């Protein structure tokens, strides 16, 4: 079996919670940095180039930016749109 086919596989103390396009996102309940993103080795039996995070959202952004080439090209556009939306005055919303 390879890492690509094993969601919830464990690497060190990290449980793999997501895998896509040669990258995995792991979560540890005992590590000082509880989230990690790794590149899966070409043979699928190991990982390298780890990025470690305290914040889950930062880890998810890193995972998406590394696993999906189009994501990084578009994520800043959405962030700018969100910032503009937050600074704009609220208009009445009917529920």
Contact map, one row per residue, 1 for C-alpha under 8 A:
11101100000000000000000000000000000000000000100000000000000000000000000000000000000000000000000
11111100000000000000000000000000000000000011100000000000000000000000000000000000000000000000000
11111110100000000000000000000000000000010001110000000000000000000000000000000000000000000000000
01111110000000000011010000000000000000010001000000000000000000000000000000000000000000000000000
11111110000000000000000000000000000000000000000000000000000000000000000000000000000000000000000
11111111100000010000000000000000000000000000000000000000000000000000000000000000000000000000000
00111111100000011110000000000000000000000000000000000000000000000000000000000000000000000000000
00000111110000111100000000000000000000000000000000000000000000000000000000000000000000000000000
00100111111000110000000000000000000000000000000000000000000000000000000000000000000000000000000
00000001111111110000000000000000000000000000000000000000000000000000000000000000000000000000000
00000000111111110000000001000000000000000000000000000000000000000000000000000000000000000000000
00000000011111000000000000000000000000000000000000000000000000000000000000000000000000000000000
00000000011111100000000000011110000000000000000000000000000000000000000000000000000000000000000
00000000011111110000000001111000011100000000000000000000000000000000000000000000000000000000000
00000001111011111000000001110000000000000000000000000000000000000000000000000000000000000000000
00000111111001111110000111100000000000000000000000000000000000000000000000000000000000000000000
00000011000000111110000111100000000000000000000000000000000000000000000000000000000000000000000
00000011000000011111000111000000000000000000000000000000000000000000000000000000000000000000000
00010010000000011111111110000000000000000000000000000000000000000000000000000000000000000000000
00010000000000000111111100000000000000000000000000000000000000000010000000000000000000000000000
00000000000000000011111000000000000000000000000000000000000000000011000000000000000000000000000
00010000000000000011111100000000000000111000000000000000000000000010000000000000000000000000000
00000000000000000011111110000000000011110000000000000000000000100110000000000000000000000000000
00000000000000011111011111000000000011110000000000000000000000100000000000000000000000000000000
00000000000000011110001111100000001111000000000000000000001100100000000000000000000000000000000
00000000001001111100000111110000001110000000000000000000000000000000000000000000000000000000000
00000000000001111000000011111000011100000000000000000000000000000000000000000000000000000000000
00000000000011100000000001111110111000000000000000000000000000000000000000000000000000000000000
00000000000011000000000000111110010000000000000000000000000000000000000000000000000000000000000
00000000000010000000000000011111010000000000000000000000000000000000000000000000000000000000000
00000000000010000000000000011111110000000000000000000000000000000000000000000000000000000000000
00000000000000000000000000000111110000000000000000000100000000000000000000000000000000000000000
00000000000000000000000000010011111100000000000000011100000000000000000000000000000000000000000
00000000000001000000000000111111111100000000000000011110000000000000000000000000000000000000000
00000000000001000000000011110000111110000000000000011111001000000000000000000000000000000000000
00000000000001000000000011100000111111000000000001111000001000000000000000000000000000000000000
00000000000000000000001111000000001111100000000001110000001001100000000000000000000000000000000
00000000000000000000001110000000000111110000001111100000000000000000000000000000000000000000000
00000000000000000000011100000000000011111000001111000000000000000000000000000000000000000000000
00110000000000000000011100000000000001111101111100000000000000000000000000000000000000000000000
00000000000000000000010000000000000000111111111100000000000000000000000000000000000000000000000
00000000000000000000000000000000000000011111100000000000000000000000000000000000000000000000000
01000000000000000000000000000000000000001111110000000000000000000000000000000000000000000000000
01110000000000000000000000000000000000011111111000000000000000000000000000000000000000000000000
11100000000000000000000000000000000000011111111000000000000000000000000000000000000000000000000
00100000000000000000000000000000000000011011111100000000000000000000000000000000000000000000000
00000000000000000000000000000000000001111001111111000000000000000000000000000000000000000000000
00000000000000000000000000000000000001111000011111000000000000000000000000000000000000000000000
00000000000000000000000000000000000001100000001111100000000000000000000000000000000000000000000
00000000000000000000000000000000000111100000001111110000000000000000000000000000000000000000000
00000000000000000000000000000000000111000000000011111000000000000000000000000000000000000000000
00000000000000000000000000000000111110000000000001111100001000000000000000000000000000000000000
00000000000000000000000000000000111100000000000000111111011000000000000000000000000000000000000
00000000000000000000000000000001111000000000000000011111000000000000000000000000000000000000000
00000000000000000000000000000000011000000000000000001111111000000000000000000000000000000000000
00000000000000000000000000000000001000000000000000001111111100000000000000000000000000000000000
00000000000000000000000000000000000000000000000000000011111110000000000000000000000000000000000
00000000000000000000000000000000000000000000000000001011111111000000000000000000000000000000000
00000000000000000000000010000000001110000000000000011011111111100000000000000000000000000000000
00000000000000000000000010000000000000000000000000000001111111110000000000000000000000000000000
00000000000000000000000000000000000000000000000000000000111111111000000000000000000000000000000
00000000000000000000000000000000000010000000000000000000011111111100000000000000000000000000000
00000000000000000000001110000000000010000000000000000000001111111110000000000000000000000000000
00000000000000000000000000000000000000000000000000000000000111111111001100000000000000000000000
00000000000000000000000000000000000000000000000000000000000011111111111100000000000000000000000
00000000000000000000001000000000000000000000000000000000000001111111100100000000000000000000000
00000000000000000001111000000000000000000000000000000000000000111111100000000000000000000000000
00000000000000000000100000000000000000000000000000000000000000011111111100000000000000000000000
00000000000000000000000000000000000000000000000000000000000000001111111110000000000000000000000
00000000000000000000000000000000000000000000000000000000000000001001111111000000000000000000000
00000000000000000000000000000000000000000000000000000000000000011001111111100000000000000000000
00000000000000000000000000000000000000000000000000000000000000011101111111110000000000000000000
00000000000000000000000000000000000000000000000000000000000000000000111111110000000000000000000
00000000000000000000000000000000000000000000000000000000000000000000011111111100000000000000000
00000000000000000000000000000000000000000000000000000000000000000000001111111110000000000000000
00000000000000000000000000000000000000000000000000000000000000000000000111111111000000000000000
00000000000000000000000000000000000000000000000000000000000000000000000001111111100000000000000
00000000000000000000000000000000000000000000000000000000000000000000000001111111110000000000000
00000000000000000000000000000000000000000000000000000000000000000000000000111111111000000000000
00000000000000000000000000000000000000000000000000000000000000000000000000011111111100000000000
00000000000000000000000000000000000000000000000000000000000000000000000000001111111110000000000
00000000000000000000000000000000000000000000000000000000000000000000000000000111111111000000000
00000000000000000000000000000000000000000000000000000000000000000000000000000011111111100000000
00000000000000000000000000000000000000000000000000000000000000000000000000000001111111110000000
00000000000000000000000000000000000000000000000000000000000000000000000000000000111111110000000
00000000000000000000000000000000000000000000000000000000000000000000000000000000011111111000000
00000000000000000000000000000000000000000000000000000000000000000000000000000000001111111000000
00000000000000000000000000000000000000000000000000000000000000000000000000000000000111111100000
00000000000000000000000000000000000000000000000000000000000000000000000000000000000001111110000
00000000000000000000000000000000000000000000000000000000000000000000000000000000000000011111000
00000000000000000000000000000000000000000000000000000000000000000000000000000000000000001111100
00000000000000000000000000000000000000000000000000000000000000000000000000000000000000000111110
00000000000000000000000000000000000000000000000000000000000000000000000000000000000000000011111
00000000000000000000000000000000000000000000000000000000000000000000000000000000000000000001111
00000000000000000000000000000000000000000000000000000000000000000000000000000000000000000000111
